[in-house]
Amino acid sequence: MSKNLIILTGASRGMGLAMAQQLLASSTVLLCMSRKINPQLTELAHAAGAMLLQWPLDLADGEAASAQLRLWLAQQEPTTLSSATLINNAGMIPPLAPLSDSDPSALAQALRVGLEAPMLLTAAFLGATRNWGVPRKVLNISSGLGRRAMASQAAYCAAKAGMDHFTRCVALDEAQHASGARVCSLAPGVIDTDMQVQLRSADAAQFPDHASFAGLHRQGQLSSPADAARRVLAFLARPDFGSEPVADVRG
């Protein structure tokens, strides 16, 4: 039976982990790229009889990660697959501070993980699968902060804004081909993850929007990673996926 190939970054925790868990329950070949292997996923895949690969990679070195992906894809047999999908989910927030007070290495790492790696992985995926003859999708996990500026968040906002715009460009590229991939940069809503903990635990003097993030948690307005993952995967499965290159799961 043909399977769906899904490549997922940032699968070791948060919404990425929840997506991986849910994907392993379907007929999927799942390749996860994260900083470390998650034993829970290995156990779940074994129990479900699912095919799981986990690559412990530092996505700050997007060039190496994309080269490894391109080589691996070239070794696959596309006739055994019914579809191929790349989900660029990994991202990071550097220490919260105005740009003028930010550590250069932390800024560089955030931009490499949040923007450079997704671009390089997308290029590798689309190039290696161009002639596979199966439906292909690229889902980039963006953020409302890619569309709304916030103080002390320059690197994260810039990475997500860049993700939105490079997705628009890729959509134009792929529209030139009869079998072009469908692509979308999707904001998943506000989720109760480690990133949210980082935001509401920040020094209010350094992060002017601290109170609003603390209020979201206090008022129970954050989605759980599992609920957010379900909504994102449902959006990915929609027949009109990719009709708009930049979207929000909330409509």
N, C-alpha and C positions, 0 to 999 in steps of 0.2 A: 504494500500500500504506500502511495506517495505521501510524503510528509512536508510540512512547512518548515523551512529553515528560518530561524530568527536569531539574529546577532544582537546582543544587548550589552551596553556598557553600564558601569555603575550598579552592578547587580548584587553587591554584597550587603546592602542595608537600605533602609527607607523604602521608597516607592519602587526602586529598582529591584530590591529583593522581593517585594510583594508581586511585581510583574513576573519575575522568574518563577516564583512558586505557582502562580496561576497558569503560566504557560506550560509548565511541566505536566499539568493535568490534561493537556490536549495532545494531538498527534503532531508533535513538534520535535525538530532537532534544534536544540538550544545551545548556542555558544555565548558564554558570558565572559566579559572582560572587566576585571576589577582589580583593585590593589592587592587583594588576597582571595584565596579560595574560601568559599563558605561551606563548611561540612554539612550544614543543615540541608543545603540544596543537593549535595551528593546523596544524602540519605533519602531525600524525597524522590529524587530521580530513580534511585534503586527500587524503592517501594512501588513506584508507578510504572516501572519498566520503560522509562523515558530515556532518550539519548541526550546526555548533557556533557558539554565540554566547558571547563573553566580555565581561563588563561589569567594567571596573576601578572598584571601589567601595570606599569606606571604610565597613565595616559598623558602625563606631562611630556613624555617622549612620543608624541603622536606619529612621528616619522617611522619609528621602529614598529609601533603597533600597526600602522597601516600597511607596512611592508609585510609583516607577518600575516595579516588578514588577506592581502592580495595573493600571497603564495598559497595559503590554505585553500582559498576559493578556487584557485586554478587546479587544485587536486581533486575537487569534488565532481560528482557525476550528476549533472542537473536533471537527467531523465528520471532520477529517483525522487525528484522534488515536485511539489505542486505550486510552490511560491517561495520567494526569498525576501526577507525584510531585515533592514538595519534600524535599530532603535538607539539613537544617541541620547542617553539619559544622564551620563556622568557630568557632574559639575561641582564647583566648590566656591565658597565665599572666603576671601582672605580676611585677616583681622580687620574689624570695622574701624575705619578712620577716614578722615578727609584725605583726598588724593595727595595733598602736599605732605602729609604725615605718614604715608604708607611705605611699607618696606618694598623696595624694588623687586626683590626675589619673589615675594608673595604675590605681587601684582602679575609678574611674568608667569608664575605657575598657574594662577587662576585663569589667565587668558589662554594658556596652552591647553589646559584641561577643558575649559568651557567653550572655546572657539576653534583653536587650531586643530585639536584632535578630531572633533566632529567633522571639520572640513576635509581633513586628510582621510579619515575612515570612509566618509561618503564617496570621495573620489575613488578610493580603492574598491569599494563595494560596487559602484556603478560601472567602473571600468572592467572589473573581473567578471561581472555577470551580464554584460551587455548582450551577449549572444546566447544566453541560456534558454530563451524561448518560454520562460515562465513569468507570471506576474511578479513585479518587484515593487517594493515600497521602501521609503526612507521616512522614519518618524523622528523628528528632532524635538526633544523635550525642552521647551522654552520657559518663559516666565512672564507674568505681568510686568516685572521690572525691566524687561527688554523693551517695553512700550511706555513705561512711566519712570521718569528719573527719580532717584532717591539719594539724599546726601549720605556720604560715607560708604557708598555702594558702587563706586565708579567702575571697578573691574567687572563685577558680576553683571551690572546693568549693560555695560559695553559688550560683554561676551554674549549675552542673550539677544541684544539688539543686532549684533553681528550675525548670530545664528538665524534670526528671522530673515535678515536681508540676503544672506547667502542662499537660504532656502528658496526665496523668490527667484534668484538667479538660476539655481539648479532646475526649478520648475520650467523656466523658459528654455533651458538647454534640452530637457527631456521632452518637451512638447514638440521638438523638431523631429522626433523619431516615432514611428508608428507603434513601436513596442517600448516606448520610454517609461521610465519608472514614475510612480506617483509619489509626490513628496509633500510633507507638511511639517511646519514648525508649530507645535501645539503647547499652549499654556495649560497646565493641569489643575489650576486652582491652588488654594492655600492649604498646605498639607502639614500635619504634625510630625516633622522629621527632626533629625539632629540639626539641620540647618535652621529650623525655626527656633530650636533651643538656643543656638548660637546668637540669633537675632534678639530674642527677648532677654538674654543674659548679658547683652553688651552694656558697656558703660554709656549711660544716657547722655553724658557730656560729649561723647564721641559720636553718638548715633541719635540724631534728633527724632527719628521715627520709632524709637524704642517703645514708647507708651502704646502706640497703635498695635504693635506686634504682641506685646504683653496682653493687651485687651482682647485680641482675637483668641488667644489661648484661654483667658479667664472666662470669656463668654461662650466657649465651646463652639467657635466658628471654624475650627480647623478640621479638614477631612483626615481620616485615618489613612495610612499608606495603602491598606488593602482596598478601601473604597475608591481612592484615587486611581489605583492600578486598574480596577475594574472599569472605571469610566474611560481611562485612556485606551485600554485594549478594546473596549466597545467602539470607541471612535476610530481606532485603527481598522476595525472590521467593517466599518460602514461602506456601502457601495459607492458613496460619493467622496470617499477619502481622497484628498489631493485636489479636489475641485477648487479649494482655496489654499494657497501655499502657507498662509499664516492664519491660525485659528485659535480659539479658546474652547476648552472642553465644556465650559459653562454656556456656550452658545453665543 
